[in-house]
Amino acid sequence: MSYTLNEKVRNLTPYEPIAGSYRIRLDANESFLELTPKMKEKMAARIGALHLNRYPDPAASAVCVKAGGYFHVRPECITVGNGSDELLTLITQTLMGKGEKLVYTTPDFSMYRLYGYLAENECIGFTKDDSFRIDVDALIALIRKEGARTVIFSNPCNPTGVGLPREEVLRLVEGVPDCLVVVDEAYMDFWDQSVLDCVEKYDNLMVLKTCSKAFSMAGIRCGLAFANPVLTNALRAVKSPYNVNAMTQAVAELMFESPHELNQAIRCIIESRDWLYAAVRALAERFPEKLRVLPTAANFVYLQLPEGEAARIFEGMKENGVVIRRMGDCLRITCGTREENAEVVRLLEEWIA
Ligand SMILES: *Cc1c(COP(=O)(O)O)cnc(C)c1O
């Protein structure tokens, strides 16, 4: 007799971002802006003042208050997680039961399906149209037909950068009153169609945000779930009590005390995104049969290429010390510094021309 893994996990492999060190990394949608030395100094002071022999605040109350101030949401409507990935796990594992139906859209963030699968939800994919838009009427029809308990999608979408206008999101929320609508707004800081202000108005809406993208803090692992107090109390009750460590809480708190810095960083990232998009768009206009690019509401651009080309370009860039993200015949490039953007566009042109 020997121990064997259960079937569910036997063939899974750990998530592996591209390993190795590269000159330019534009593959993970992180912010290219490092925190300022002043900010880092303040952080060090805050962390130095912590009593790390003690457990952290299970409710992360101070983070809820400060984040609530920044986003104009009451602290009672906020749950803090160890990255929004933890919150996604909680939603699929605990707000959903085994065999209950989870609708995800495709293409979209691949983790929704993985977490749903691990939670033994019945995962149902809803395919977007040719321009990667969500047909809300068709999605409502599917959710009703299947009796789905939860629907989840990112807005703007990772990896396409396409956004669903706010009125459409709310039409969905109102169209499926017995289904929880989880809107992952990881990139909404770069767009203006958030439904964050509506979380108290509906009993079936949850909005996720993360400190990993616009706020330059992928390393601290802090995500936020916004929902009415009933949903929030449920999430707080099912999470492990000390899910967010004291250092992360201290740093996140400090971050939300600095709205001026955050907003300035966001403007800077949007400027970079606009430059990158315009440059790639110009290339696509010169070589229309070799490259298509979608307008983007996020901090990256999404390119469609003829069969086999994405792999070739991806490998070519890697050999030149530049990593981007490939999904089949598509490429996703995170916006970077001026120099990084110029370099990635130069390489792209070289490979396409
Ligand atoms: C990056 C990303 C996340 C992950 O956020 P963490 O807070 O770093 O776990 C969640 N959703 C989407 C759509 C993302 O792109």
The ligand as an ORCA input file, in Angstrom:
! r2SCAN-3c Opt
* xyz 0 1
  C      -3.602     40.281    -10.650
  C      -5.017     39.912    -10.538
  C      -5.549     39.490     -9.318
  C      -4.643     39.095     -8.197
  O      -4.589     39.930     -7.209
  P      -3.752     39.620     -5.865
  O      -4.371     40.602     -4.968
  O      -2.333     39.901     -6.204
  O      -3.985     38.198     -5.470
  C      -6.907     39.258     -9.215
  N      -7.693     39.402    -10.299
  C      -7.213     39.758    -11.491
  C      -8.122     39.882    -12.645
  C      -5.853     40.019    -11.644
  O      -5.362     40.317    -12.838
*
